[in-house]
Amino acid sequence: MSKLSNSLKSLINSPSARPGTVPAPRNIQSVFHKIQQDAESNNVSQPSWVALSTAATMTMNSPDSLGILFNQATSASQSPEESVATAELMREVGLKCISFNGIPRTINCLNAFKAGLPESVAAKLSKTSTRTPTVENINEIRERGRNLWDSIYRPFENKLYEKLADAHPDLPVHILNGNYGALLSDPAGRSTGANAGRVLTSIVAVACLRAQTGVGPQVTSHVFGLRKALEDGTWESDVEGEKGAKWLASDEGNTWILNSVDRIVESISQGEGTNFAPGRTSKL
């Protein structure tokens, strides 16, 4: 295979192209700590605030900050099993971020996150795939994708499907089957890894989209999607308790989610705003 010239490699990695991940800012631990305190004071479970923080940090492409988040979420009082469960949840959230952020940032962050974990935790992470489609489970994947879609978008689920199909006939097909079915919904009967559940999945969606900017209609849709999890009862099998779930779905809870994401973006960007799709800096 031919080699890349030095000039081409320099062009690919030029500062104006922002080719690297973002280092952890000095104050990110205090930002995560404040989010944790707010969550605890409003009966919000650790998985919810960790999912929110993981999704926003993933969107900002800062794997070093994920390590600090893991340390904030775990403590000396936690059992080894609890620390592994936290790492598994963060990995699961990172995977779900693909539906909103695309594949590259998830690859960057998940690789670096695992490499930075204590060996005692990393060695116990699941190595078993749970999302491989087969002849036996393909209909179940499609069904759970449609169920999640309907839960989030009702009473406009069919109207939205038709609108997407009008833009491209395969657009809703891919979204429902490749994302809502195969990725955003938790595999049935899973006994390894971590389940995010209905409430956390909506929190991940809102966090990723808010951190991106430029997608206000989608943020609005998923804020409503979070509220509908309470209305239709799909939250009941989640890790989040009733008090926390109801607060997260309220105006106050929704505001807290958005403001928490904004604080993470502000910290990681050092006041420059999102780096998800910023304008290119001039070479001149």
Secondary structure by P-SEA (a helix, b strand, c coil): cccccaaaaaaaacccccccccccccaaaaaaaaaaaaaaaacccaaaaaaaaaaaaaaaccaaaaaaaaaaaccccccaaaaaaaaaaaaaaaaacccccccaaaaaaaaaaaaaccaaaaaacccccccccccccaaaaaaaaaaaaaaacccaaaaaaaaaaaaccaaaaaaacccccccccccccccccccccaaaaaaaaaaaaaaacccaaaaaaaaaaaaaaaaacccccccccaaaaaaaacaaaaaaaaaaaaaaaaaaaccccccccccccccc
